[in-house]
């Protein structure tokens, strides 16, 4: 009897587009998938796959550029998160046709985290899109989601690679797709001196301490720290940092730049370049995303050691930043390449 193969699709924001490549290769090679557990972007891709919405999603990705990516992230006007996610939710509703999780063509679970207790929360039933939305509610960036009597945030906080959730769906063999690796984050570091694999603690003495001179620190007592993200940096700059760019993107023809705004763009680019060279402290999006990334790397390593999946696939896309959804072609290809290399091990089970 062939084993029931389950996929544990891990978190990783735009890096999670590699999951599409993984799933496509398995389908092309006739590898049967019994169930999918997804965390964060893994829940989005897994849910789209299980609801037959993945092809429409790929077409959407092909038409994305930087300005269109920005258009999906509307300010929340909330103290609990910068983005509300309503535009993303509406798009997902159109792509999936709003099924219930329990009515999908294969077994699926979206993994989120209880913001109060820190518990891993597995959503086996209920509204698929709301399950996706809860699973990708990155703390500080997206507002949390109310589910029954719980406030749910990103599943990557508790289970960046949902191996145990895949087992709970009945998988005999679990393929874990891990997008949170040390090598990937080192490759995307903004400071070359920090590249490498050294994991030893760093001891900073009085002579080594780095003091940041940022205007907002001096005036912190004069403003309400929860009133607006504008005190940190403009929304467009924050998104650019999440994308990892050091230059302002070129707009569509429909976003013609005046001479004044073009000059402002040059100043903005110089400002970002200074920041990425280490002359200024990193922005909010970069700080949140980078901190969560490293937390998930450590937790993913622990999960992989403790839960022992039957196979781990690690697409090489660590250079891809938080909002790099306009790089879908290369990220999907990274997923395909890594899965093709793993095929002999998978075929040995069948």
Secondary structure, DSSP 8 states (H G I E B T S, - for coil): ----EEEEE---GGGGGHHHHHHHHHHHTT----EEEEETHHHHHHHHHHTT-HHHHHHHHHT--HHHHHHT--EEEETTEEE--HHHHHHHHHHH---BGGGSSSEEEEEEEETTT--EEEE-SSBHHHHHHHHT--TEEE--EEETTEEEEETHHHHSS-HHHHHHTT-SEEEEE----HHHHHHT-SSGGG-S---S-----TTT------HHHHTGGGS-TTS-GGGT--HHHHHHHHHT-SS-----TTS---HHHHHHHHHHHHHHHHHHTTSS---HHHHHHHHHHHHHHHHHHHHHHHH--SEEE--S-TT--TT-GGGHHHHHHHHHHHHHHHHHHHHTT-
